[in-house]
Amino acid sequence: MAKRKDRALLHSADRRLRRKLLAIGAAAGLLALILIVTGLVSWIPQKGLGFEIYKLCLQFLLITAVGGVLLAMVGNFRDEAARRQTRAMAIQQLDRELDRVYRSSKRTRRQLRTQLSQSAGTEPGPDAAGSARHGPRLERAVFDKTMDEFLTAQLELETICDHISQRDDILGETQLRRLREPLRYASRYLHDVYEDFQRGRVRLSGDHYLIDDAPTLKDFLCGSKRTERPAAVAAWLVRLKGQGVGAPPKGACRFARGAAALHAIVKLRLKTNDARYADVANACFDLLSAELAETRRRLLR
């Protein structure tokens, strides 16, 4: 907040300076125009010292007028370019923060899926955990350590969501509203994954945890089969991922189409009290990254 206030004060001082330069330029231009008119009607001496003084005054006023206007215009263009560059860098930083959280959760998933694979004696995959006789199980020491790292990423995502909601200095109000739903879905999904562990849905059996009774955590690690998702969610998920009939949409069209699909999925979830899904959360991260990248591209072109 302090930095934003300092920038506002700086920009206010710049604007005052620009207004003064424009006022000086306008006044000098007006005086130069008066001198030109007097010259046209022959109210000035044609020769001698008076004529030289007239020329010097006219040149000074014209240079002052043109120079003041040009300085103000160049300053405005330069400051606008600097502001656009600063906004683009800030947006890129937000994108990197989201990408860091996404990669951290992805690393957690891969580490735990490796444990599932080793315990099941099969390769990692959507059906690997369920194919073992004893069901999905994870080594206790590895699981505790990995979930601590996952909690850090989940809390960081919540912080990023709060941070982005306050960045009206780089993102417009309309864009902030559009970003709110995918941010909330991704954040709440990671929260639901950890909540399965926090609320004791993961059962301890000796040196291993069993995740049969932790549906969101199981979905996070093993994935959801198409048959386990409602058909309507599966259909909207295709559009959310930018797939389907026709050429994949790009830019603003990509986000508008994905945001509409996500909104439909959220409405279905509220209506049916359905679970959140890893595929949808991952698509939200992709959607957010695409929107921020497109905003940055528009600023720099």
Secondary structure as UniProt FT lines:
FT   HELIX           2..40
FT   TURN            41..42
FT   HELIX           49..120
FT   TURN            126..127
FT   HELIX           128..131
FT   TURN            133..134
FT   STRAND          137..139
FT   HELIX           140..165
FT   TURN            168..170
FT   HELIX           173..198
FT   TURN            199..200
FT   STRAND          203..205
FT   TURN            206..207
FT   STRAND          208..210
FT   TURN            212..213
FT   HELIX           215..222
FT   HELIX           226..228
FT   HELIX           231..240
FT   TURN            241..242
FT   HELIX           251..272
FT   HELIX           278..300
//
